[in-house]
């Protein structure tokens, strides 16, 4: 007999980049990558409670009484923001993640999925990186506070399993991008680049300055693709060993090429200048997706150009929802025609 009991799934960080994509994915039923008929998905944002505070976090659990949890809420930011406030990134994420782990145990949650990042891996390592290398050395200096906090989740998940039998796991996506991203000051690479280039285009600028050299290599994953894969993990992956969710190594692309694609898609025809006095972050973070393929099989990822076009269209249509952070010094030259 098929059970009709409702499975309530709580998603923290539910209004963000990945949370919004998961919400969209759950609008339809799908055996692998969508909502089951007996599921009720609840998406909460920072406005619903400060997860750094145990009592505030507990009140959310008391209200919703989740069966499963997808934990996306975190203090995140780009390399520059991380380098300015390493203590804040460390302490805030330790507090948030510690509270969620504790509450999932106290409320007997059946499954908890954390979302990590490839930037938490050691800076000096061999490539491609895989889950066994996670604790082999210190992370890159540009984000060590965030990275050490998130590394501890791997230890925490295993500790809760060994002591309490909890079913906690973690996904490790490569660089995420897509609609509903954070475009405010200190944001990640893709939204920052889209914002800079779109503003330069609209200002009719002859040139634009981009931080770094453009030589770093990255693997990018669309938030829509990641949402589907996280739903699969929630339903099917039951081990504390983190699983890397990524496009193939052959799809790794230089930052400079991404900037060129965004210029083309946005219609910006000015020149791009690189400020090499600013950090590139890690020059390479190539990730091994063989474990994902072993468990899920082949997955059809969104081509980067299509995903960037969708993200750019969302930004252009939602300027009123985001803060513009480009300074005048970052758009150089006079307006065309003046």
Secondary structure, DSSP 8 states (H G I E B T S, - for coil): ------EEEEEETTTSHHHHHHHHHTTSB-TTTSB-TTEEEEE--GGG--TTSHHHHHHHHHHH--SEEEE-------HHHHHH-HHHHHHHHHHHHHHHHHHHHHTT-SEEEEEEEGGGS-SS--SSB-GGGTTSS---GGGHHHHHHHHHHHHHHHHHHHHH---EEEEEESEEE-TT---STT--HHHHHHHHHHHHHHHT-SEEEEES-S--EE-EEEHHHHHHHHHHHHHH--SSS-EEE---GGG-EEHHHHHHHHHHHHT--SEEEEETTS----S---B--HHHHHHH-------HHHHHHHHHHHHHHTGGGS-----GGGEES--TT-
